[in-house]
């Protein structure tokens, strides 16, 4: 891989910025300063910029605590979740893995792992999504049972959900689909209404309590392995 490409794909520079940094002697590979942006290096090389390690990965993964008021898209007339992460994310082709409604908050994965995203979002793979909710009226046992057995929503019948209540009007719901406005439609179907919705888990990923709305961090190596294990298990079936 070209050295300038290695640096640009690491997210710290654009391609032109990488060339300037290399030619100015700021980049060392395996302990030796290189000044040729076109120099090919192995993906396993030890690269530093100003003495600090530069980590390259084929795919990047970010956990974002999405606030209300942002659209889960790469482009929109309003504010998008990509406005909350570094500009390098757009340059690297990163995108939100799935969608949260504009007024829904919580865990959103931002990545450029297209194959992985396709796998995690595919309805046939039944990757779980857990949300904390509050609703306008107390949720009856009958309504819970209907949700847990699958609801007829007109254009489709929802798969069985798992519902756990903390109070008569709040709790957690886990689904394995991600249809447009699905949870809101499920509550409407039992003559209730969602008043707040926050995703707290996506597959093996759990929203980091340290992240305030609008904040983000890169996934840990352990979290990435857990995501990839989901992919491997599903593709092996």
N, CA, C and O of each residue as an XYZ file, in Angstrom:
948
protein
N       0.837     -1.191      0.000
C       0.000      0.000      0.000
C       0.880      1.251      0.000
O       1.888      1.309      0.704
N       0.487      2.259     -0.802
C       1.232      3.518     -0.805
C       1.171      4.167      0.582
O       0.168      4.063      1.288
N       2.247      4.825      0.948
C       2.321      5.452      2.260
C       1.270      6.541      2.413
O       0.650      6.647      3.472
N       1.054      7.358      1.378
C       0.050      8.419      1.507
C      -1.359      7.839      1.634
O      -2.208      8.403      2.324
N      -1.600      6.718      0.970
C      -2.902      6.065      1.096
C      -3.074      5.499      2.498
O      -4.148      5.611      3.090
N      -2.014      4.889      3.029
C      -2.047      4.347      4.387
C      -2.460      5.442      5.378
O      -3.314      5.224      6.237
N      -1.842      6.618      5.245
C      -2.122      7.712      6.175
C      -3.527      8.270      5.988
O      -4.214      8.564      6.967
N      -3.956      8.416      4.741
C      -5.295      8.975      4.510
C      -6.370      8.012      4.984
O      -7.398      8.439      5.510
N      -6.141      6.712      4.802
C      -7.136      5.729      5.241
C      -7.125      5.527      6.752
O      -8.052      4.943      7.313
N      -6.076      6.009      7.407
C      -6.064      5.956      8.874
C      -6.948      7.037      9.466
O      -7.296      6.988     10.646
N      -7.319      8.036      8.626
C      -8.239      9.073      9.061
C      -7.597     10.332      9.586
O      -8.314     11.277      9.914
N      -6.262     10.397      9.687
C      -5.636     11.579     10.278
C      -5.335     12.657      9.248
O      -5.162     13.819      9.617
N      -5.268     12.305      7.960
C      -4.962     13.265      6.902
C      -5.830     12.994      5.687
O      -6.302     11.874      5.488
N      -6.040     14.029      4.870
C      -6.520     13.793      3.515
C      -5.323     13.293      2.703
O      -4.197     13.291      3.202
N      -5.553     12.871      1.467
C      -4.444     12.359      0.651
C      -3.388     13.450      0.425
O      -2.191     13.181      0.515
N      -3.831     14.682      0.130
C      -2.876     15.766     -0.114
C      -2.144     16.156      1.164
O      -0.946     16.435      1.131
N      -2.858     16.180      2.296
C      -2.220     16.489      3.572
C      -1.186     15.434      3.931
O      -0.131     15.750      4.482
N      -1.495     14.164      3.613
C      -0.557     13.085      3.894
C       0.743     13.292      3.120
O       1.832     13.097      3.659
N       0.618     13.690      1.846
C       1.808     13.934      1.028
C       2.687     15.012      1.625
O       3.910     14.875      1.659
N       2.064     16.096      2.102
C       2.825     17.181      2.702
C       3.528     16.728      3.978
O       4.685     17.079      4.211
N       2.826     15.945      4.807
C       3.416     15.464      6.056
C       4.601     14.544      5.783
O       5.608     14.586      6.490
N       4.472     13.715      4.751
C       5.558     12.788      4.412
C       6.772     13.557      3.919
O       7.894     13.314      4.363
N       6.543     14.488      2.997
C       7.669     15.233      2.422
C       8.371     16.127      3.452
O       9.543     16.468      3.292
N       7.644     16.500      4.506
C       8.259     17.340      5.540
C       8.997     16.530      6.598
O       9.546     17.094      7.545
N       9.012     15.213      6.441
C       9.777     14.372      7.360
C       9.079     14.032      8.660
O       9.732     13.648      9.630
N       7.766     14.167      8.699
C       7.030     13.901      9.936
C       6.674     12.425     10.108
O       6.250     12.007     11.186
N       6.848     11.637      9.045
C       6.385     10.247      9.049
C       7.566      9.276      9.075
O       8.499      9.394      8.281
N       7.508      8.322      9.994
C       8.523      7.272     10.080
C       7.850      5.914      9.935
O       6.761      5.684     10.461
N       8.515      5.022      9.216
C       8.012      3.662      9.024
C       9.062      2.698      9.549
O      10.204      2.685      9.090
N       8.656      1.895     10.516
C       9.577      0.955     11.170
C      10.854      1.660     11.634
O      11.955      1.120     11.524
N      10.680      2.882     12.155
C      11.793      3.620     12.734
C      12.569      4.498     11.784
O      13.439      5.250     12.224
N      12.283      4.432     10.478
C      13.018      5.226      9.482
C      12.098      6.262      8.850
O      10.986      5.942      8.430
N      12.569      7.510      8.784
C      11.786      8.571      8.158
C      11.726      8.347      6.657
O      12.746      8.121      6.006
N      10.507      8.414      6.116
C      10.322      8.295      4.664
C       9.755      9.607      4.141
O       8.905     10.228      4.779
N      10.237     10.023      2.965
C       9.794     11.292      2.388
C       9.139     11.119      1.020
O       8.872     12.101      0.327
N       8.884      9.880      0.634
C       8.277      9.604     -0.669
C       6.842      9.128     -0.468
O       6.639      8.004     -0.009
N       5.829      9.955     -0.799
C       4.434      9.558     -0.598
C       4.044      8.293     -1.361
O       3.130      7.580     -0.947
N       4.733      8.006     -2.478
C       4.363      6.841     -3.290
C       5.036      5.553     -2.816
O       4.815      4.487     -3.390
N       5.860      5.655     -1.762
C       6.552      4.480     -1.256
C       5.540      3.447     -0.769
O       4.624      3.780     -0.017
N       5.700      2.204     -1.192
C       4.787      1.136     -0.771
C       5.280      0.514      0.525
O       6.459      0.194      0.673
N       4.352      0.351      1.461
C       4.681     -0.260      2.747
C       3.679     -1.370      3.038
O       2.561     -1.331      2.523
N       4.050     -2.360      3.850
C       3.088     -3.414      4.213
C       2.052     -2.884      5.201
O       2.328     -1.954      5.959
N       0.864     -3.476      5.188
C      -0.194     -3.055      6.105
C       0.201     -3.282      7.555
O      -0.350     -2.656      8.460
N       1.163     -4.183      7.775
C       1.592     -4.505      9.135
C       2.734     -3.613      9.629
O       3.238     -3.818     10.733
N       3.150     -2.621      8.822
C       4.272     -1.764      9.197
C       3.939     -0.941     10.444
O       2.775     -0.666     10.735
N       4.993     -0.556     11.171
C       4.843      0.331     12.325
C       5.062      1.759     11.840
O       6.175      2.127     11.465
N       4.007      2.560     11.846
C       4.048      3.912     11.293
C       3.803      4.925     12.405
O       2.915      4.742     13.238
N       4.588      5.987     12.412
C       4.380      7.069     13.375
C       4.317      8.407     12.657
O       4.905      8.585     11.590
N       3.601      9.336     13.255
C       3.534     10.728     12.787
C       3.939     11.608     13.958
O       3.283     11.600     15.000
N       5.006     12.360     13.795
C       5.530     13.178     14.889
C       5.795     12.332     16.127
O       5.637     12.798     17.256
N       6.196     11.104     15.907
C       6.535     10.201     17.002
C       5.367      9.456     17.610
O       5.562      8.612     18.485
N       4.135      9.755     17.157
C       2.950      9.095     17.712
C       2.464      8.014     16.751
O       2.440      8.235     15.540
N       2.075      6.842     17.273
C       1.645      5.745     16.409
C       0.430      6.105     15.554
O      -0.492      6.784     16.005
N       0.455      5.639     14.330
C      -0.673      5.773     13.417
C      -1.230      4.376     13.188
O      -0.510      3.481     12.747
N      -2.500      4.189     13.484
C      -3.110      2.866     13.363
C      -3.988      2.822     12.121
O      -4.926      3.607     11.978
N      -3.670      1.892     11.223
C      -4.489      1.705     10.019
C      -5.335      0.455     10.176
O      -4.878     -0.555     10.711
N      -6.554      0.531      9.713
C      -7.431     -0.634      9.692
C      -8.249     -0.575      8.414
O      -8.621      0.504      7.951
N      -8.525     -1.734      7.853
C      -9.319     -1.765      6.622
C     -10.689     -1.135      6.860
O     -11.214     -0.446      5.985
N     -11.261     -1.363      8.022
C     -12.560     -0.783      8.361
C     -12.454     -0.009      9.667
O     -11.653     -0.343     10.541
N     -13.276      1.030      9.786
C     -13.338      1.845     10.984
C     -14.733      1.711     11.601
O     -15.726      1.559     10.890
N     -14.790      1.771     12.927
C     -16.063      1.611     13.636
C     -16.150      2.642     14.757
O     -15.253      2.741     15.594
N     -17.232      3.403     14.763
C     -17.450      4.425     15.781
C     -18.795      4.191     16.456
O     -19.789      3.896     15.792
N     -18.821      4.324     17.782
C     -20.071      4.315     18.538
C     -20.454      5.766     18.800
O     -19.694      6.519     19.408
N     -21.626      6.144     18.342
C     -22.138      7.499     18.544
C     -23.357      7.447     19.456
O     -24.234      6.599     19.289
N     -23.405      8.359     20.422
C     -24.633      8.548     21.201
C     -25.441      9.619     20.478
O     -25.227     10.817     20.666
N     -26.370      9.163     19.652
C     -27.140     10.088     18.815
C     -28.094     10.921     19.669
O     -28.865     10.374     20.457
N     -28.040     12.247     19.511
C     -29.040     13.094     20.173
C     -30.271     13.259     19.280
O     -30.247     12.901     18.102
N     -31.324     13.794     19.843
C     -32.502     14.111     19.036
C     -32.169     15.260     18.084
O     -31.289     16.078     18.354
N     -32.891     15.300     16.967
C     -32.735     16.413     16.042
C     -31.761     16.167     14.908
O     -31.541     17.052     14.082
N     -31.171     14.975     14.852
C     -30.220     14.643     13.791
C     -30.747     13.477     12.960
O     -31.312     12.521     13.491
N     -30.550     13.577     11.651
C     -31.006     12.550     10.725
C     -29.917     11.490     10.560
O     -28.736     11.815     10.439
N     -30.325     10.229     10.558
C     -29.372      9.127     10.380
C     -29.103      8.921      8.893
O     -29.615      7.986      8.278
N     -28.295      9.806      8.332
C     -27.974      9.753      6.907
C     -26.638     10.449      6.694
O     -26.138     11.143      7.579
N     -26.066     10.256      5.509
C     -24.817     10.942      5.185
C     -25.072     12.317      4.590
O     -24.219     13.200      4.677
N     -26.252     12.506      3.979
C     -26.606     13.797      3.403
C     -28.071     14.097      3.666
O     -28.918     13.208      3.582
N     -28.366     15.343      3.984
C     -29.737     15.762      4.219
C     -29.750     17.283      4.272
O     -28.715     17.910      4.497
N     -30.918     17.871      4.067
C     -31.028     19.326      4.137
C     -30.843     19.829      5.559
O     -30.437     20.971      5.773
N     -31.146     18.968      6.539
C     -30.967     19.344      7.934
C     -29.652     18.821      8.481
O     -28.710     18.562      7.732
N     -29.599     18.669      9.795
C     -28.400     18.166     10.453
C     -28.366     16.648     10.384
O     -29.375     15.987     10.633
N     -27.208     16.098     10.048
C     -27.071     14.648      9.999
C     -26.102     14.192     11.080
O     -25.332     14.986     11.619
N     -26.154     12.904     11.387
C     -25.256     12.347     12.397
C     -23.792     12.481     11.988
O     -22.906     12.462     12.843
N     -23.530     12.617     10.682
C     -22.148     12.769     10.226
C     -21.578     14.122     10.627
O     -20.361     14.306     10.598
N     -22.434     15.075     11.003
C     -21.963     16.371     11.499
C     -21.363     16.247     12.893
O     -20.681     17.159     13.361
N     -21.612     15.123     13.556
C     -21.168     14.936     14.937
C     -19.834     14.203     15.051
O     -19.242     14.155     16.129
N     -19.360     13.636     13.949
C     -18.109     12.877     13.961
C     -17.067     13.621     13.123
O     -17.429     14.536     12.382
N     -15.785     13.256     13.218
C     -14.746     13.990     12.496
C     -14.970     13.984     10.980
O     -15.504     13.012     10.445
N     -14.570     15.053     10.281
C     -14.709     15.107      8.818
C     -14.042     13.935      8.115
O     -14.473     13.533      7.034
N     -12.997     13.383      8.718
C     -12.311     12.238      8.111
C     -13.247     11.058      7.917
O     -13.022     10.234      7.030
N     -14.296     10.960      8.734
C     -15.228      9.840      8.606
C     -15.918      9.847      7.243
O     -16.099      8.799      6.624
N     -16.296     11.029      6.788
C     -16.907     11.139      5.459
C     -15.888     10.806      4.386
O     -16.206     10.116      3.417
N     -14.673     11.287      4.551
C     -13.616     11.010      3.579
C     -13.329      9.516      3.470
O     -12.968      9.022      2.402
N     -13.490      8.803      4.579
C     -13.238      7.361      4.587
C     -14.453      6.551      4.144
O     -14.422      5.320      4.162
N     -15.512      7.235      3.751
C     -16.704      6.526      3.275
C     -17.543      5.931      4.382
O     -18.272      4.966      4.150
N     -17.458      6.485      5.589
C     -18.236      5.953      6.706
C     -19.681      6.425      6.628
O     -19.969      7.476      6.055
N     -20.580      5.651      7.203
C     -22.011      5.911      7.124
C     -22.691      5.314      8.354
O     -22.124      4.435      9.003
N     -23.897      5.776      8.686
C     -24.624      5.175      9.810
C     -25.126      3.791      9.440
O     -25.720      3.594      8.380
N     -24.882      2.845     10.318
C     -25.334      1.463     10.109
C     -26.761      1.363     10.635
O     -26.984      1.161     11.829
N     -27.713      1.505      9.735
C     -29.110      1.538     10.122
C     -29.559      2.961     10.413
O     -28.790      3.911     10.272
N     -30.808      3.090     10.819
C     -31.382      4.413     11.028
C     -32.049      4.495     12.396
O     -32.641      3.528     12.876
N     -31.943      5.657     13.006
C     -32.767      6.011     14.155
C     -33.587      7.221     13.738
O     -33.066      8.125     13.085
N     -34.860      7.250     14.104
C     -35.707      8.389     13.774
C     -35.087      9.667     14.307
O     -34.269      9.633     15.226
N     -35.476     10.789     13.732
C     -34.865     12.064     14.104
C     -35.030     12.370     15.589
O     -34.166     13.018     16.180
N     -36.128     11.915     16.205
C     -36.337     12.187     17.622
C     -35.935     11.019     18.519
O     -36.106     11.087     19.736
N     -35.402      9.947     17.925
C     -34.916      8.806     18.706
C     -33.441      9.004     19.008
O     -32.676      9.431     18.143
N     -33.043      8.695     20.227
C     -31.670      8.893     20.656
C     -30.988      7.537     20.873
O     -31.599      6.477     20.736
N     -29.686      7.617     21.220
C     -29.005      6.401     21.637
C     -27.958      5.886     20.686
O     -27.421      6.626     19.861
N     -27.677      4.615     20.812
C     -26.557      3.959     20.140
C     -26.737      3.893     18.625
O     -27.724      3.360     18.117
N     -25.750      4.452     17.920
C     -25.714      4.359     16.466
C     -24.294      4.022     16.051
O     -23.346      4.698     16.452
N     -24.148      2.983     15.252
C     -22.843      2.563     14.757
C     -22.541      3.301     13.458
O     -23.354      3.305     12.533
N     -21.367      3.924     13.396
C     -20.889      4.588     12.185
C     -19.703      3.777     11.680
O     -18.765      3.526     12.437
N     -19.726      3.362     10.408
C     -18.670      2.492      9.899
C     -18.528      2.643      8.393
O     -19.380      3.236      7.731
N     -17.438      2.096      7.861
C     -17.308      1.949      6.411
C     -17.238      0.480      6.029
O     -16.814      0.136      4.926
N     -17.651     -0.372      6.936
C     -17.684     -1.814      6.712
C     -19.010     -2.170      6.038
O     -19.971     -2.557      6.703
N     -19.050     -2.035      4.719
C     -20.280     -2.310      3.980
C     -20.774     -3.735      4.120
O     -21.953     -3.942      4.404
N     -19.899     -4.745      3.927
C     -20.357     -6.125      4.076
C     -20.890     -6.420      5.474
O     -21.902     -7.104      5.632
N     -20.195     -5.894      6.488
C     -20.651     -6.122      7.856
C     -21.993     -5.468      8.108
O     -22.884     -6.087      8.689
N     -22.154     -4.217      7.676
C     -23.407     -3.505      7.878
C     -24.561     -4.239      7.210
O     -25.643     -4.361      7.785
N     -24.330     -4.726      5.998
C     -25.378     -5.476      5.297
C     -25.797     -6.688      6.115
O     -26.985     -6.996      6.220
N     -24.824     -7.369      6.690
C     -25.105     -8.571      7.461
C     -25.871     -8.242      8.744
O     -26.849     -8.912      9.076
N     -25.421     -7.200      9.471
C     -26.054     -6.872     10.745
C     -27.457     -6.324     10.574
O     -28.287     -6.447     11.474
N     -27.732     -5.716      9.417
C     -29.039     -5.104      9.199
C     -30.021     -6.022      8.476
O     -31.218     -5.739      8.431
N     -29.524     -7.107      7.918
C     -30.396     -7.996      7.154
C     -31.470     -8.608      8.053
O     -31.136     -9.190      9.085
N     -32.747     -8.492      7.691
C     -33.822     -9.042      8.531
C     -33.669    -10.532      8.811
O     -34.077    -11.009      9.871
N     -33.089    -11.267      7.876
C     -32.992    -12.720      8.064
C     -31.993    -13.116      9.139
O     -31.989    -14.262      9.589
N     -31.137    -12.170      9.559
C     -30.132    -12.494     10.560
C     -30.586    -12.190     11.988
O     -29.941    -12.613     12.947
N     -31.693    -11.459     12.131
C     -32.327    -11.256     13.438
C     -31.374    -10.698     14.494
O     -31.374    -11.161     15.634
N     -30.570     -9.713     14.123
C     -29.706     -9.051     15.108
C     -30.587     -8.201     16.024
O     -31.390     -7.398     15.548
N     -30.438     -8.378     17.329
C     -31.332     -7.711     18.272
C     -31.005     -6.228     18.438
O     -29.851     -5.810     18.346
N     -32.054     -5.449     18.684
C     -31.928     -4.026     19.009
C     -32.795     -3.767     20.234
O     -33.984     -4.084     20.234
N     -32.205     -3.195     21.271
C     -32.934     -2.947     22.514
C     -33.073     -1.447     22.734
O     -32.115     -0.690     22.576
N     -34.273     -1.032     23.100
C     -34.594      0.375     23.298
C     -35.224      0.591     24.675
O     -36.020     -0.225     25.138
N     -34.859      1.693     25.319
C     -35.590      2.149     26.490
C     -36.706      3.071     25.993
O     -36.498      3.887     25.095
N     -37.879      2.929     26.582
C     -39.014      3.720     26.107
C     -39.841      4.251     27.266
O     -39.822      3.706     28.370
N     -40.556      5.312     26.991
C     -41.666      5.734     27.826
C     -42.871      5.875     26.906
O     -42.730      6.188     25.724
N     -44.047      5.641     27.455
C     -45.254      5.713     26.635
C     -46.310      6.551     27.340
O     -46.245      6.777     28.548
N     -47.280      7.006     26.564
C     -48.254      7.973     27.057
C     -49.204      7.377     28.092
O     -49.642      8.064     29.014
N     -49.519      6.090     27.931
C     -50.478      5.429     28.818
C     -49.836      4.190     29.428
O     -48.894      3.645     28.850
N     -50.323      3.726     30.587
C     -49.812      2.464     31.121
C     -49.971      1.342     30.100
O     -51.012      1.220     29.454
N     -48.929      0.527     29.963
C     -48.959     -0.565     28.985
C     -49.555     -1.798     29.651
O     -48.983     -2.350     30.592
N     -50.693     -2.213     29.157
C     -51.398     -3.338     29.774
C     -50.694     -4.659     29.475
O     -49.884     -4.756     28.553
N     -51.022     -5.669     30.272
C     -50.470     -7.002     30.043
C     -50.946     -7.548     28.697
O     -50.210     -8.255     28.009
N     -52.167     -7.218     28.336
C     -52.686     -7.662     27.037
C     -51.871     -7.059     25.886
O     -51.537     -7.748     24.923
N     -51.556     -5.762     26.000
C     -50.762     -5.104     24.963
C     -49.369     -5.713     24.883
O     -48.847     -5.938     23.791
N     -48.768     -5.980     26.035
C     -47.447     -6.609     26.056
C     -47.496     -7.968     25.374
O     -46.617     -8.300     24.578
N     -48.513     -8.749     25.682
C     -48.638    -10.084     25.101
C     -48.783    -10.020     23.591
O     -48.220    -10.845     22.871
N     -49.533     -9.046     23.115
C     -49.692     -8.902     21.665
C     -48.354     -8.572     21.009
O     -48.036     -9.103     19.945
N     -47.569     -7.699     21.640
C     -46.243     -7.376     21.109
C     -45.329     -8.593     21.127
O     -44.563     -8.817     20.190
N     -45.411     -9.370     22.188
C     -44.528    -10.518     22.344
C     -44.923    -11.686     21.446
O     -44.145    -12.620     21.256
N     -46.139    -11.630     20.892
C     -46.589    -12.687     19.981
C     -46.543    -12.259     18.516
O     -46.789    -13.074     17.627
N     -46.228    -10.980     18.255
C     -46.219    -10.469     16.887
C     -47.492     -9.705     16.592
O     -48.594    -10.171     16.879
N     -47.326     -8.517     16.013
C     -48.464     -7.635     15.752
C     -48.694     -7.472     14.259
O     -47.744     -7.344     13.487
N     -49.949     -7.477     13.860
C     -50.306     -7.169     12.479
C     -50.312     -5.643     12.329
O     -51.086     -4.939     12.978
N     -49.419     -5.150     11.445
C     -49.261     -3.708     11.283
C     -49.669     -3.216      9.899
O     -49.252     -2.145      9.460
N     -50.476     -4.001      9.228
C     -50.959     -3.585      7.910
C     -50.114     -4.133      6.795
O     -50.521     -5.067      6.103
N     -48.921     -3.556      6.606
C     -48.067     -4.012      5.520
C     -47.164     -5.174      5.916
O     -46.544     -5.797      5.054
N     -47.084     -5.472      7.218
C     -46.318     -6.629      7.663
C     -46.726     -6.976      9.093
O     -47.332     -6.170      9.800
N     -46.381     -8.190      9.497
C     -46.613     -8.640     10.866
C     -45.270     -8.657     11.571
O     -44.341     -9.329     11.123
N     -45.159     -7.922     12.670
C     -43.884     -7.853     13.377
C     -43.535     -9.199     13.997
O     -44.418     -9.946     14.419
N     -42.260     -9.497     14.048
C     -41.804    -10.685     14.740
C     -41.973    -10.483     16.245
O     -42.039     -9.342     16.704
N     -42.042    -11.549     17.009
C     -42.199    -11.413     18.454
C     -41.126    -10.528     19.074
O     -39.940    -10.660     18.769
N     -41.559     -9.626     19.948
C     -40.650     -8.733     20.667
C     -40.548     -9.186     22.111
O     -41.356     -9.986     22.582
N     -39.546     -8.667     22.810
C     -39.400     -8.904     24.245
C     -39.618     -7.577     24.958
O     -38.956     -6.587     24.645
N     -40.548     -7.550     25.921
C     -40.894     -6.312     26.619
C     -40.723     -6.502     28.118
O     -41.282     -7.428     28.706
N     -39.943     -5.615     28.730
C     -39.737     -5.641     30.182
C     -40.084     -4.256     30.726
O     -39.563     -3.244     30.258
N     -40.976     -4.228     31.727
C     -41.446     -2.958     32.262
C     -40.722     -2.614     33.560
O     -40.484     -3.481     34.401
N     -40.370     -1.320     33.712
C     -39.836     -0.798     34.965
C     -40.951     -0.128     35.774
O     -41.032     -0.262     36.995
N     -41.797      0.590     35.055
C     -42.974      1.231     35.626
C     -44.118      0.954     34.655
O     -43.868      0.435     33.566
N     -45.341      1.274     35.000
C     -46.442      1.031     34.054
C     -46.277      1.732     32.710
O     -46.895      1.332     31.723
N     -45.432      2.794     32.664
C     -45.296      3.554     31.421
C     -43.854      3.647     30.926
O     -43.539      4.516     30.114
N     -42.981      2.770     31.402
C     -41.597      2.792     30.916
C     -40.972      1.414     31.038
O     -41.370      0.606     31.877
N     -39.985      1.159     30.185
C     -39.309     -0.128     30.215
C     -38.376     -0.277     29.038
O     -37.896      0.710     28.482
N     -38.117     -1.529     28.657
C     -37.251     -1.836     27.520
C     -37.966     -2.781     26.570
O     -38.697     -3.677     26.992
N     -37.744     -2.567     25.297
C     -38.283     -3.452     24.270
C     -37.153     -3.882     23.350
O     -36.338     -3.061     22.930
N     -37.107     -5.166     23.040
C     -36.085     -5.721     22.152
C     -36.763     -6.307     20.925
O     -37.680     -7.122     21.032
N     -36.295     -5.878     19.751
C     -36.828     -6.385     18.488
C     -35.682     -6.937     17.648
O     -34.512     -6.669     17.917
N     -36.034     -7.702     16.641
C     -35.016     -8.256     15.747
C     -35.184     -7.752     14.322
O     -34.551     -8.254     13.394
N     -36.049     -6.747     14.161
C     -36.243     -6.125     12.863
C     -35.892     -4.650     12.978
O     -35.422     -4.207     14.026
N     -36.109     -3.899     11.935
C     -35.839     -2.475     11.984
C     -36.658     -1.736     10.945
O     -36.146     -0.878     10.226
N     -37.942     -2.080     10.875
C     -38.819     -1.428      9.910
C     -39.003      0.042     10.265
O     -38.787      0.447     11.408
N     -39.403      0.833      9.281
C     -39.595      2.266      9.453
C     -40.614      2.529     10.556
O     -41.743      2.045     10.487
N     -40.219      3.299     11.580
C     -41.091      3.659     12.701
C     -41.709      2.421     13.373
O     -42.822      2.494     13.893
N     -41.003      1.303     13.365
C     -41.618      0.050     13.803
C     -42.133      0.097     15.236
O     -43.285     -0.256     15.485
N     -41.303      0.525     16.180
C     -41.740      0.507     17.583
C     -42.885      1.486     17.799
O     -43.831      1.182     18.527
N     -42.811      2.641     17.182
C     -43.904      3.608     17.305
C     -45.197      3.027     16.738
O     -46.275      3.234     17.295
N     -45.084      2.308     15.639
C     -46.262      1.691     15.029
C     -46.802      0.565     15.902
O     -48.014      0.367     15.987
N     -45.906     -0.171     16.548
C     -46.348     -1.248     17.433
C     -47.157     -0.691     18.602
O     -48.190     -1.248     18.975
N     -46.675      0.415     19.177
C     -47.417      1.011     20.291
C     -48.737      1.607     19.810
O     -49.748      1.525     20.508
N     -48.732      2.203     18.625
C     -49.981      2.739     18.081
C     -50.996      1.620     17.858
O     -52.198      1.826     18.026
N     -50.510      0.433     17.480
C     -51.397     -0.695     17.211
C     -52.078     -1.205     18.475
O     -53.114     -1.864     18.395
N     -51.510     -0.910     19.635
C     -52.151     -1.307     20.900
C     -52.729     -0.072     21.607
O     -52.910     -0.060     22.825
N     -53.014      0.968     20.802
C     -53.682      2.179     21.262
C     -52.879      2.896     22.354
O     -53.414      3.314     23.380
N     -51.598      3.018     22.095
C     -50.711      3.740     22.997
C     -49.789      4.601     22.133
O     -49.901      4.596     20.907
N     -48.892      5.330     22.762
C     -48.003      6.209     22.013
C     -46.653      6.313     22.699
O     -46.575      6.504     23.912
N     -45.585      6.187     21.912
C     -44.238      6.374     22.425
C     -43.996      7.859     22.689
O     -44.270      8.698     21.832
N     -43.479      8.182     23.884
C     -43.143      9.572     24.177
C     -41.632      9.798     24.216
O     -41.177     10.934     24.082
N     -40.857      8.741     24.396
C     -39.396      8.838     24.263
C     -38.856      7.462     23.934
O     -39.376      6.441     24.384
N     -37.784      7.462     23.125
C     -37.213      6.195     22.669
C     -35.699      6.360     22.545
O     -35.210      7.290     21.903
N     -34.972      5.438     23.173
C     -33.512      5.508     23.182
C     -32.949      4.107     22.973
O     -33.236      3.195     23.748
N     -32.144      3.939     21.918
C     -31.543      2.620     21.692
C     -30.338      2.451     22.609
O     -29.442      3.294     22.628
N     -30.320      1.368     23.360
C     -29.242      1.129     24.317
C     -28.373     -0.066     23.932
O     -27.307     -0.271     24.514
N     -28.823     -0.854     22.953
C     -28.009     -1.994     22.530
C     -28.299     -2.338     21.079
O     -29.445     -2.301     20.629
N     -27.233     -2.674     20.353
C     -27.338     -3.110     18.957
C     -26.482     -4.357     18.828
O     -25.253     -4.277     18.842
N     -27.137     -5.528     18.701
C     -26.374     -6.775     18.691
C     -25.562     -6.873     19.975
O     -26.118     -6.736     21.065
N     -24.240     -7.110     19.867
C     -23.407     -7.219     21.067
C     -22.949     -5.873     21.626
O     -22.335     -5.829     22.692
N     -23.240     -4.777     20.924
C     -22.784     -3.461     21.370
C     -23.768     -2.849     22.365
O     -24.977     -2.824     22.137
N     -23.214     -2.358     23.475
C     -24.020     -1.694     24.503
C     -23.591     -0.234     24.567
O     -22.397      0.064     24.588
N     -24.557      0.673     24.597
C     -24.247      2.100     24.649
C     -23.378      2.410     25.857
O     -23.714      2.053     26.986
N     -22.266      3.074     25.609
C     -21.327      3.452     26.655
C     -21.944      4.556     27.519
O     -22.281      5.629     27.020
N     -22.087      4.280     28.821
C     -22.689      5.255     29.730
C     -21.870      6.544     29.812
O     -22.397      7.591     30.188
N     -20.586      6.470     29.463
C     -19.727      7.653     29.543
C     -19.969      8.630     28.398
O     -19.516      9.773     28.456
N     -20.673      8.195     27.363
C     -20.934      9.060     26.214
C     -22.186      9.897     26.437
O     -23.282      9.361     26.606
N     -22.017     11.194     26.437
C     -23.164     12.101     26.498
C     -23.769     12.204     25.093
O     -23.086     11.899     24.115
N     -25.030     12.624     24.971
C     -25.616     12.809     23.639
C     -24.728     13.686     22.759
O     -24.315     14.771     23.170
N     -24.441     13.216     21.558
C     -23.583     13.941     20.631
C     -22.134     13.521     20.690
O     -21.353     13.892     19.814
N     -21.747     12.750     21.704
C     -20.371     12.293     21.819
C     -20.183     10.943     21.142
O     -21.146     10.209     20.920
N     -18.925     10.622     20.814
C     -18.618      9.388     20.109
C     -17.260      8.878     20.576
O     -16.482      9.595     21.204
N     -17.003      7.613     20.247
C     -15.681      7.023     20.441
C     -15.516      5.867     19.466
O     -16.498      5.321     18.962
N     -14.254      5.495     19.202
C     -13.998      4.317     18.395
C     -14.335      3.070     19.201
O     -14.187      3.059     20.423
N     -14.783      2.029     18.525
C     -15.022      0.765     19.207
C     -13.705      0.185     19.698
O     -12.653      0.395     19.094
N     -13.779     -0.539     20.791
C     -12.606     -1.252     21.286
C     -12.374     -2.491     20.429
O     -13.262     -2.921     19.693
N     -11.179     -3.060     20.529
C     -10.871     -4.289     19.786
C     -11.833     -5.405     20.179
O     -12.235     -6.207     19.336
N     -12.203     -5.458     21.457
C     -13.129     -6.490     21.928
C     -14.509     -6.308     21.305
O     -15.144     -7.286     20.910
N     -14.975     -5.067     21.214
C     -16.280     -4.806     20.617
C     -16.283     -5.143     19.131
O     -17.261     -5.681     18.612
N     -15.186     -4.825     18.448
C     -15.095     -5.157     17.018
C     -15.128     -6.662     16.819
O     -15.802     -7.158     15.917
N     -14.400     -7.392     17.659
C     -14.405     -8.857     17.550
C     -15.802     -9.412     17.780
O     -16.218    -10.354     17.105
N     -16.537     -8.824     18.743
C     -17.895     -9.288     19.025
C     -18.806     -9.067     17.818
O     -19.623     -9.927     17.489
N     -18.666     -7.915     17.161
C     -19.445     -7.647     15.947
C     -19.083     -8.632     14.845
O     -19.959     -9.183     14.179
N     -17.785     -8.848     14.660
C     -17.332     -9.750     13.611
C     -17.751    -11.186     13.889
O     -17.983    -11.958     12.959
N     -17.847    -11.548     15.166
C     -18.319    -12.892     15.509
C     -19.758    -13.089     15.073
O     -20.140    -14.176     14.638
N     -20.572    -12.015     15.192
C     -21.957    -12.087     14.708
C     -21.953    -12.363     13.221
O     -22.705    -13.208     12.734
N     -21.094    -11.639     12.492
C     -20.983    -11.799     11.046
C     -20.565    -13.228     10.690
O     -21.166    -13.862      9.823
N     -19.534    -13.722     11.365
C     -19.021    -15.054     11.063
C     -20.059    -16.122     11.337
O     -20.230    -17.045     10.540
N     -20.768    -16.002     12.482
C     -21.763    -17.005     12.833
C     -22.875    -17.036     11.806
O     -23.353    -18.100     11.411
N     -23.286    -15.820     11.371
C     -24.402    -15.761     10.416
C     -23.986    -16.278      9.042
O     -24.758    -16.984      8.393
N     -22.786    -15.939      8.590
C     -22.372    -16.362      7.263
C     -22.056    -17.852      7.199
O     -22.038    -18.451      6.124
N     -21.806    -18.444      8.376
C     -21.535    -19.878      8.416
C     -22.798    -20.705      8.409
O     -22.763    -21.907      8.144
N     -23.936    -20.050      8.707
C     -25.193    -20.792      8.768
C     -25.771    -21.051      7.371
O     -26.830    -21.666      7.245
